[in-house]
Amino acid sequence: MVDCWIRYTACWKTENATEAMPKASRLLKTVTLGANAVGKTSVIEQLVFGFFEENKTFPTVEDTYEAWVEVERAQREKIRIYDTAGLNVESPQVPSHYLHIADGFILVFSVCCEKSFKLVHDLKKEIDRVRGKDFPILVLGTKVDLVEERKCDHNNIMQWSDTEKVKLFEVLTSNRKTLQEPVTWLVKKMVSCCGKGSSQTDIKKIFNRKSTNKNKEGSES
């Protein structure tokens, strides 16, 4: 696990913002999902550290990053980003706990790989099923600089995002500024939806209710 916010901050500041970090009133959890080699870790490394290493892949099991993001003047939110292993585009299996712990998702695909976009399409359906239609989801298309290798038509993927009512941005991972607007949008969306959907507290209540019902059934028999 990488717990880097103590030494590093991902904070794009307004002109008069102070450097002092406020005490966090909440921690927003973001899960990053996508196929192998689409640039999930590169996106996170750029966001958190302002660091990008070209032509390098990062085989990931699971890493965790924490950082501050300024969403409005004098309003900063602390986020935890879960970087997950790349999913098999042919038979993706998302560990169910990721679907329940998240306050928002970053779904990443490469515009040079149609299968990686199809995977994002399937992941969006699964999140809708588990967390509901209006859950905070950000979709990022990477490798837009590889123009001659592009396989995903821009108009088609944007039409999909309009139909699905999901935010989709094409980004250049080597340029941190292209990531600021998308992630700031996601954090704002998570803040506005905070407390909605199935939280860990809700899940515990469900399990407690099931246990209580079983105990009652046992005592009645």
C-alpha angles and dihedrals in degrees: 000000000000114000101182108152093094091067101023135039131197095210125144103196135206114237098267098035116131122235095230113107114230122226109272114245090189142005117229114209119214125186120203116209135176147111126300118287098007093122105260095143092042089056092051095044089052092048097047103032104018085238131137128172114192122227094010125122125204113211102211134196096171131319129177126211130184126200145152122250123192108220099170135006107293092000116108126172127202115225134188115209119202111206108202136195116273114267126234106251091211098052111007118190118189115197104245094229090066090059092054105039097052126101087190143356136230110204113194130196136164118243085216093063122059092190091059089055091048087053090054088051090054093045090053090054092050093049090049090052095049103032105021137257099284098050115134108267127165119191119201125192111203137193093044089150091068092081097164092050096049115129103167113080110229095220092049096051092045090050088053091051091051092049093047092041091231129138112248125181130180106219141185106226092204090060113067093193091067088060098049099076095045096049094042088053091051093050091050089050092050091050092051092048095042109134094020124110127019110331127184088261090055091049091051090050090052092051092045090051091051091050091049092050091050091050091051092050090050094051092047092053 
